[in-house]
Every structure is written in C-alpha cells, then in structure tokens.
Amino acid sequence: MERREEQPGAAGAGAAPTLDFTVENVEKALHQLYYDPNIENKNLAQKWLMQAQVSPQAWHFSWQLLQPNKVPEIQYFGASALHIKISRYWSDIPTDQYESLKAQLFTQITRFATGSKIVLTRLCVALASLALSMMPDAWPCAVADMVRLFQAEDSPVDGQGRCLALLELLTVLPEEFQTSRLPQYRKSLVRASLAVECGAVFPLLEQLLQQPSSPSCVRQKVLKCFSSWVQLEVPLQDCEALIQAAFATLQDSELFDSSVEAIVNAISQPDAQRYVNTLLKLIPLVLGLQDQLRQAVQNGDMETSHGICRIAVALGENHSRALLDQVEHWQSFLALVNMIMFCTGIPGHFPVNETTSSLTLTFWYTLQDDILSFEAEKQAVYQQVYRPVYFQLVDVLLHKAQFPSDEEYGFWSSDEKEQFRIYRVDISDTLMYVYEMLGAELLSNLYDKLGRLLTSSEEPYSWQHTEALLYGFQSIAETIDVNYSDVVPGLIGLIPRISISNVQLADTVMFTIGALSEWLADHPVMINSVLPLVLHALGNPELSISSVSTLKKICRECKYDLPPYAANIVAVSQDVLMKQIHKTSQCMWLMQALGFLLSALQVEEILKNLHSLISPYIQQLEKLAEEIPNPSNKLAIVHILGLLSNLFTTLDVSHHEDDHEGSELRKLPVPQGPNPVVVVLQQVFQLIQKVLSKWLNDAQVVEAVCAIFEKSVKTLLDDFAPMVPQLCEMLGRMYSTIPQASALDLTRQLVHIFAHEPAHFPPIEALFLLVTSVTLTLFQQGPRDHPDIVDSFMQLLAQALKRKPDLFLCERLDVKAVFQCAVLALKFPEAPTVKASCGFFTELLPRCGEVEPVGKVVQEDGRMLLIAVLEAIGGQASRSLMDCFADILFALNKHCFSLLSVWIKEALQSPGFPSARLSPEQKDTFSQQILRERVNKRRVKEMVKEFTLLCRGLHGTDYTADY
C-alpha cells in the first residue's frame, strides 16, 4: 500500500490534498523550504521532507534528484537522503543489491568530482557509511579498492579532480566511523580493519604531500585527510614520515593551519606515548620552529605564534612523563620546556595583544605532577633541574598578570576585561599549585621583590608590578596555611606603606588582607596595622566586594580580638549602610560581618550596638507597614528583613560554631540572661506580624519573614526556646490564610530542634496538625499547581517521623489521608517532589511496628503504594529517580515482608503491568529477586535499574550507557 502524506504548506487552503513522496513533490517542498517567506510554511516543508527522507520511496527519488540538470540544493537533498537510508536502514537493503549500490555511488562521486563540493561531500559520506556497514566481511579491502578505482587512468575526470574526490572520500571515512551507530562488537571489528587499511592510505598521502608538483588545494586536502585518520589511534610510528612532511609544510602560510591541526592530532593520540623513539625524533622538529615563532611574535602574527605554541604544548603536555623517563635526553626535553616558557611569557596583554600564553598553563601542572611522581632519587635530580625553571615561571606569570596602563585599560571592551579576569584566576590557580613544588622559598622570593619595590628609590614606582606581586601572595595565602611563614609579619608591615592610587591595586590589597585573616587571628597585635585600611575602603563603592568580604573574614576569624575596635567597626558600617554605598548582596555580607563581631562582646554591649544598628531599619519598617502595598515598598521591606536575617545568621553568643575550639571558648564567659537576638526578635515580633498581615499574598515577603526566624533558629538552637510558642502561633495563622512552602520549611526546622523537648511539644504538635490539615485540604482541591508546597510538606512529614514519631500517634492526625496524598505525590512530574515523597515513605515504613496508626495504614493501603512504585519503575517516572523507588521497595521488603510477598505477586500477574514489554518470566524473576534481598540495598537498586530498562525496551542498547 502506498504511503500518502499531507502536502507541505497546504494546510491553510481548506482540506489539504494528500501527496506521494515523488520527485516533483520533493522539489516543490525544497523550493518552499528555501524560498517561501512564511516561517510556518518553511517548518511544515521541513517536517514533510524529513519524513520523505526516511520513506521507502527515498531509494527511488534520491537518484533522480542527483541528475545534472538539478540545482545543487536539490542534489544535496538527494545525497543526504541516500546517506540516511544507508546509515540508519542498512538492514532493509538486500545483500544482492550491495554491489550495484556501491557501483552507483562510485559513478555519482566521479561525476560530482568536478561539480558541487557540498554534494560531493554528502555522496562521499554515503559511500563511507556503506563501506563501514560492509567491512570487513562483505568488502574486506574497501579503502584499497577506493584508492585503486580513483587512480584508474580510464576515468573521464581529470587527475586533479579524481585526486580531490578520493581525498574527500578518505577524509570523511574515519569521521563517519566516529559518529556511526555501529553496535559495539562491529565497531571494534571495523576499527581493526581500518587500522590495517591505513597502509593503503598513508603512502599515497606522503607521496602527494612531498611531490613538488602537487597543487596547494591537494596538499591542503592531504593534511585534512591525515588529521582525520590519526584520530583512529593509528600507531605513531606509522605516522612518522607524514608528521615530518607536515612539519615541512608549516613554512607555507596557506597550509599552516591544516598542518598544525594534523600535527597536534597525531601527537595527542592517547596511545602515542608508547612510541618513545618517535617522540624523541619529534623534539628537534618542534625546536626547529623557534625562529619562525620568534619572527611571528616580532611581527605581531598571533595566528602563527598560536599554532606553533599548540604543537609544542601538545608534545610537552601529552608526553612529559614518557620524555622525562628518558634521562639521557634531559637536555633536549629541557629545551622544549624553555620553548614553552617563551610561549607562556609571550609579550603583550592577554587577550588583547596575544592569545597564546593561556594555552600553556595546563602543561606546567602536568610537568610538576610528573616530576613529583618519580621515586625519591630521580625526583631529586629533576627538582634540581626544574626548581629554577619554576621560579622563572612565577616571574613570567606575575608579569603576565600585570594590568596594562590605565589609559590602555580604558580602551578595553567589557568582554576583554572579563577574559583577562578569568586569565588571572587561571594564573592564581597555577601559582597556588607551584607552591607545592617550591614551598616557603616562593613566599620569601615574592616578599623580597615586594620589599625592594616599595623601598627602592632607584626604579620608578609601578602600581602594576606591586599589584601583581601582592596578587601572587594572595593566590597562595588563600588556600595554603601560611601561619608558619616567617615572611607574613613583614608583609603585613609593608601593606600600609603601599601607595594606593588605583582601584585594581586597592582591590588586591583588600583581598590579600582577607587571605591573611587566619594569620591575624594568631597574631592579633598586627590587626591594627591593616584594619584602618579596610574600614577606609568600605566607603568606596568601587571596592565594595573586596572591602566587605575582607571585613567579613576578619570579623569571623578574629572576633575574640576585635572588642577594642568594635565601636569603630559598627560606626563605619552603619554609616556606609545608611549612605547605601553597597549593593544588596554586599549589605547582607556586611550584616554577617557585624553578627560575627557582636558575638564576641558582652551581652549589654551587644544589646547597645544592636539598638543603634537596627533602630533606623525598625523605624523604616514601621513606616512601610503603614503604607499601602506597592512594588517599591516591597523591595524596601524585603531588603530590611534580609539585613536582619543575615545579622542573626552569624550573631551567636553561645558560640555553637566554636564548640570544637576549646581554647577559644575559654576566652569568654558563658552569657547570662536572655539571648540578645531573642530580645530583639521579641521587640519586633508585633511589627513583623503587622507587615505580614498586609503582604500575606506575596511569596517573597513571606519567604523573607520566614528566613529571619529560620536563620535565627539554626544559629541559636536551644536559645531560641522562648520564641517557640508565639512563632508557632504566627506560622499557623500564616499558613492557614495562604499556604506557602517557606512556612513549611520553618515548621520543619522547629520540629527538628524542639519537637523532642516535652516543654515545647504542645505548640509544635498544634502547628504540625494545623499545617497538615490545611495541606490535606489543598490536596482535595488539586495540588498540581503547588509542587513546592507538596515537596516541603513531604520533607516536614519525614522530619517528624525521624525526630518525633509520637506526632503520628495523635488522634486528630488523619494518617490514612497523609499516606494517600504521599502516594499521589509520587506521581508528580517534578523530580524534587518525588524524591521528597520517597524520603517520607522510607522514614514511614520502618515505623510500622512501633507506631500503631502507621502499621494500620500500611496494612490497609500498602498495596496502593506498591502499585505506584511499580508504575514509576515501569516507565512513568524518570530513570534518574529509580534509586529512590528502590529505597521504598527495600524498606517494604525489610519491614513488611509477608505483605509485600503477597502484593507483588498479585500486582505483577495483571497482563501488561507495569509494562507491555515484559514477559511473565521476567516479572516472576524480578519479584523473586526483590523478595530474596533484605540486606543489600545496593543490589536492590541494581535490580530496579535492570528491570526499568526491560520495561522501557532499552535493555542492552547503547542508550543505557549514560546511566
């Protein structure tokens, strides 16, 4: 029966006529695709053409579309359709038609050798696909045959045309192999066959590349073909002659890019390190490019310097271990390393005047790793050779990290500035890594240079040089413990002497002080040297991020030594907050800094400072609470609530964070009386309620209110106790009016910390019952619009079971309804909600025995849960969630074995459940496997993964490899 389709683009004109996939109709559709201005018609045409390409008629119309009188767009479509049919529907082609198909393709390729290049390439790809499908059995010498056929003298096409067509065919063959959909066992057979066949390709390429008469276009194609073949992991020694020939073509500017690509691909093969003799022969070839490299740098020819650097780095980075192992050749490898050093230090500023130096950074990591991996004796020898090289590298990198002059920097685009920033981060990472090899001597080296720079009157002062040295110091101090370094006191002493006339330098000074904050905590006498600089910088909006983050680090690390400076820090911070110098996120950091600072003061001092700090915001909030809600009000309210919650995040007078630091704790007496945060929260509680009453509909404001209490609860823990009753009451009112996820998250926090304490159980229980009842009503109305609420609710239920299962004993809790809602939540499309629901069941099932209502509901409704789990595994849930469903099965098996053994057999007896693809034997095997495994959870996860693949028809396919 003939297949009939809608005509593309005819949808608008009443009932659309149906059409065959004929040559005429394909041409009409292509015309529509290329020339119709209506985008909808183009899309319809494209959809129809995609169906045409895979239709049985494609075998017929493809050849006709390739006729000489057709335009290239039509011919291209014909060639593409042939490739799709051969590559995807190979099994449909009868074996007795292989030879005629092959002959037809050869004929067409010969014809197009002097025709349209894009059509020629598509036809070559189609023949390559045919060859890969026939190799090695049906067409054992495919490549040799291609070479022979195209070299035949009796061809109507001239020699150069034939040669270019053959090279195109040979180039696309390995590329088609890399992307082909061959099954794994066939892929390795074909790869082995191609490896043998390269013997028919490389001599030809060599001859063409070295022949003086070969035109440039042929040599260009030879290099591309070579580049393509080496990616099949051809042994490096087999490529030796071709690589040498490619080096010779680097002098030809037209062939330069193709030569670089071919050489880099050949050198970078994973297997190449086995051929050490060949690698050793390549070093002189690479070193021979140094004059060309210097010349290119001198002439500002970035493309040439970039290409030569790529070759040097490819050899050094991929094979440093193999080449270091050849100790007798250490000098030639050192010469290569020095050539790469030249590339690292190439003159100019990245990325404006040069783009090459960044290519070399990974090489320095690799070389260092390889040196440090040798046994002690060999390592000592190489350390002696390479430590001076790495000291030189540090100088080169710090020079490259220097900013240009202010005038020059002013002309850079924002994109160039961002690339330079990332480049400096890469340099910073490299310096940090190099410290592992050079150790403390590196810091001394940087300190000496900085000292000379700041105290010398001979050289003109360069802020860029100073900034780069500090940047190097900061890079190391940020991640390495410099507390034992004897140069840090001197550095701290030098910092105030730096003449800061520039934003970039000021930023780096700030970050350097921040990186040394732990050292300052051990040497508090030095705080006064740098703190004034930080406080002064706070007033400069351009130094916002660096000054605020540095103050935060100092307040966190040195808080016990800051009381003498507290009044000043608070005053300066208040001033900049009031002047609104900083953006929102920096204001939040500043509040966190003040929280750390106040934590170390006496309670009266804390309250006094809190009063002066918070009062202006409270007054502002009171004013806003009276106003009619509008967008600018909302921003101001959310900002103030954010400031308070960030302050309370770090204001911890009981020093919960410091419990492991006994020595620190002894510095302060345990505070007596109410917690200052609680005092403040009680004072503003009415005001917050007032704000809430007007903004209950706004998720952002509700979230900001909840964040204040959530962060306070997390920081204060038991100290928050006095607030529990009134907060529970407020949360209940909030959630009853408009349910929001943030209220549930805060409830979960309260359950986690206070539910197990008898004194706090009544208000917590009342709140828990209220939010459960409201959420169950929400489920009755349809919960699909609120996946975030369902997610938070499931997490709350799981937390309640974990911390206080007694909450499930209450008569007013409808455990059955909760169970059924959780089963419903398992079917949500949102992965976080499904995970949270699975988490609830894995907490609930182990309580079957100890919590009577739980045991009862599992007995009555557990079968419903199992059906939902099996449906999910059967294909209704994402494969990434299978571990979560496996956890439920494991818990059912462990805690409800006798019930599960009945339910699973009954459920799997239903025909087509949970998937029509399963045989009764497969279902039976699965249920037996599950019931047998009550100890090893990992095994159950493997079984479920295996079973879900069977259910989805994916078992044994390549598609499963990603999971």
TAKA-V470739 format. One record per pair of residues at least 24 apart in sequence whose ideal C-beta (glycine too) atoms are under 6 Angstrom apart, sorted by the first residue. I is the first residue (numbers start at 1). J is the second residue. Records with the same first field share a line. If there is no record, write none. Layout:
I->J + J
This chain:
8->32 + 44 + 45 + 48
9->41 + 44 + 45
21->52 + 55 + 57
23->61 + 64
26->52 + 61
27->74
30->74 + 77
53->81 + 84
58->85
66->108
72->116 + 119
75->119
76->118 + 119 + 122
79->119 + 122 + 123
80->122
82->126
83->125 + 126 + 129
86->126 + 129 + 130
87->129
90->133
109->165
110->157
113->157 + 161 + 162 + 165
114->161
124->168 + 169 + 172
125->172 + 176
128->172 + 173 + 176
129->176
132->177 + 180 + 190
135->190 + 193
136->193
143->197 + 200
144->200
147->200
163->218
164->221
167->221 + 225
170->201 + 225
171->224 + 225 + 228
174->228 + 229 + 232
175->228
194->232
198->229 + 234
202->242
205->242
206->241 + 242
209->245
210->245
216->254
219->255
220->255 + 258
223->258 + 259 + 262
224->258
226->262
227->261 + 262 + 265
230->265 + 266
231->265
233->269 + 271
236->272 + 275 + 278
237->275 + 278
239->266
240->278
247->285
260->307 + 310
263->311
264->310 + 314
267->314 + 315
268->314 + 318
273->319 + 322
276->322
279->319
280->329
283->332 + 336
286->311 + 312 + 315
287->335
305->356
306->356
309->343 + 356 + 359
312->339 + 340
313->359 + 360 + 363
316->340 + 363
317->363 + 366
320->366 + 367 + 370
321->370
324->370
344->396
345->396
349->404
350->423
351->416 + 419
352->416
357->400
358->423
361->426 + 430
364->430
365->433
368->437
390->434 + 437 + 438
397->427
398->468 + 472
401->427 + 468 + 471
402->464 + 468
403->464 + 504
428->475
431->472 + 475
432->475 + 476 + 479
435->476 + 480
443->485 + 487
444->487
446->472 + 473
447->487 + 490 + 491
454->494 + 497
463->502 + 505
467->504 + 505 + 508
470->508 + 512
471->508
474->511 + 512 + 515
477->515 + 516
478->515
483->519 + 522
488->519
492->526 + 529
495->530
496->529
503->542
506->543
507->546
510->537 + 546 + 547 + 550
511->546
513->550
514->549 + 550 + 553
517->553 + 554 + 557
518->557
520->558
521->557 + 558
524->561
531->565
535->572
538->572 + 576
539->576
541->581
544->582 + 586
548->586 + 589 + 590
551->593
552->589 + 592 + 593
555->593 + 596 + 597
556->596
559->596 + 597 + 599 + 600
560->600 + 667
562->597
563->601
566->597
569->597
570->609
588->642 + 646
591->643 + 646 + 647
592->646 + 650
595->647 + 650 + 651
596->650
598->651
599->651 + 652 + 653
603->671 + 673
606->676
607->676
610->676 + 680
621->687
625->690 + 691
629->694
637->701
638->700 + 704
641->704 + 708
644->708
645->707 + 708 + 711
648->677 + 711 + 712
649->711 + 715
651->677
652->715
654->719
656->717
675->716 + 719
677->712 + 716
678->722 + 723
681->723
696->737 + 738
699->740
702->740 + 742
703->742
706->742 + 746
709->746
710->746 + 749
713->749
724->754 + 760 + 763
725->763
728->763 + 767
731->767
732->767 + 770
735->771 + 774
736->774
739->774 + 778 + 789
741->788 + 789 + 792
744->792 + 793 + 796
745->792
747->771 + 796
748->795 + 796 + 799
751->799 + 800 + 803
752->799 + 803
755->803 + 804
756->803 + 804
768->807
769->812
776->817
779->821
787->828 + 830 + 833
790->825 + 833
791->832 + 833 + 836
794->825 + 836 + 837 + 840
795->836
797->840
798->839 + 840 + 843
801->843 + 844
802->843
805->847 + 851
808->851 + 853 + 854
815->853 + 857
816->857
819->857 + 861
823->864 + 865 + 868
826->868
834->881
835->884
838->884 + 888
841->888
842->887 + 891
845->891 + 895
846->895
848->895
862->899
863->903
866->903
867->907
870->907 + 914
871->914
873->944 + 948
874->914 + 915 + 951
875->915 + 951 + 952
879->963
882->944 + 945 + 948
883->941
886->940 + 941 + 944
889->930
890->937 + 940
893->934
894->934
901->931
915->951
917->953
922->950
